[in-house]
Amino acid sequence: MSMAIVLSYERRVEASIVQDAQRKHGASGVVDAAVAELRAAPLLALLVFVPIVILTEFTSPDSHTLLFILSVLAIVPLAALLSRATEAVSARTGDAVGGLLNATLGNLTELVISLAALQAGQYLLVKASIAGAIVTNTLFMLGGSFLLGGLRHHLQEFNRVSARFQASLLFLATVALFVPSLVSRADQGPEMVQALSLGLAVILIAVYAMGMLFSLKTHRELFASVGETEEQHGAWSLSTSITVLIVVTLFVALISEVFVGSVQAAAEKMGMTPAFVGFIVVALVGAAAEMTAAFSAARANRLDLSVGIALGSASQIALFVAPVLVILSYVIGPEPMSLQFWPGAVAMMFLAMMAATLLSSGGHGAWYVGVLALAVYAIFGLTLFLLPPAAS
C-alpha cells in the first residue's frame, strides 16, 4: 500500500512538472509570437498610444492639438493590426471577399467621423471627407499599391474584369453626385435638390446591393484572382483573425471619436480649412487600415486584393456610405443634407474615376503607373490647399 502511495505521489509530481513546463513553454511561445509580430510590423510598437489617447481624453479634453496628434499615432498601429487580421481572413475566403471585408471595416472610420460631423451640422466637412475618401482610394491607395508592388515585382497582374466592374460603379456614383449640382445651377429650389438627393440615395444603395449579389454570388467566377501569390508565413487562425478584427474595430471607433472631437480645433491652429481637413486629413487617417492592407498585399504580389480594396472602398463610399449619410441626416442632423457638392469636388471625383479606369484597364501593374496616379493626387491636394472652396 505504501509503495502504491509513493508511486502515485511520484506520478503527481511528474505531471505537475510537465504542466509547469507546458505553461512556461506556452508563455514563452506567446512572447516569441509577439516579438515576431513586432519584427514583421514595427508600426505595432505605436500601440502604446492607444491607452495614452484614452487617458489624455479623460484628463485633458481641451488639449485638441495634442489629442489630434495622439489619435493619428494610435490609429496607425490599429490599422496595421486590422490589415494583418484581414489578410489572414482573405487567405481563406479569397481576394474578392477579402477586399470587400477590408473595405467595409476600413470605411468604418470614415463613417464614424462623418456621423459625428453630421450630428454637429458640419456638412462641408462631411462632403469633403466623402469626396476625399473617393479620390484618396482611387488615386493614392491604388497608386501606392502599384508603386510599392512594382518596386518589388517587375510586372504584376490582376483581374481587369473586377477592376472594370468597380470602375463602372464609380462612374454611376459620379453621375449621381453630379446631377444635384447641375440641377441647382438651373435655378431649382433647395426643396427640389433635397428630394432629388433622397431619391438618388435610395437608387445608389439598391445598385450597390445588387452589385454585391452579382460579384459575390451569381457571377463570382469572373472575379477570381489572377497571377501568382506569395506564400504567407505565420498566418493567424480564422478564430484569432475574427477576434482581432472585432476588438480592433471597436478601438478604431473609439479613437475616431477622439479624432473627431479634436480635428476641427487643431486644424484651425494649423491654418487648415474644414474642406482640406475633410478631403486630405480625414481621408488619409480614415483609410489607414485599408492602405496598410493594400500596400502589404501588393508587396506580397497580391495585386488583386490591393485593387479590390482601393476601388471597392471607393465604390462603397460613393454608393453606400454617402447615401446612408443623406438618409441619416433626416434623423440626426440639424437639417437634411443633399448630395450637392461644390464644382471642384465633383471635377476631382470625376477625374479620379477616369484616371483609375485608365490605369486599371490593362490588367497589369508596374511602379511607374503608381507614380502617375500619385502625381494626380498630389495635384489635387496642392490645389485644394491653396484654393479651398468657400463654405456654403
PyMOL commands that set and color helices and strands:
alter all, ss='L'
color gray80, all
select helices_A, chain A and resi 2-40+42-59+64-93+95-119+123-152+160-185+190-218+220-223+238-269+274-286+288-299+303-332+343-360+367-386
alter helices_A, ss='H'
color red, helices_A
select strands_A, chain A and resi 156-157+364-365
alter strands_A, ss='S'
color yellow, strands_A
deselect
rebuild
show_as cartoon
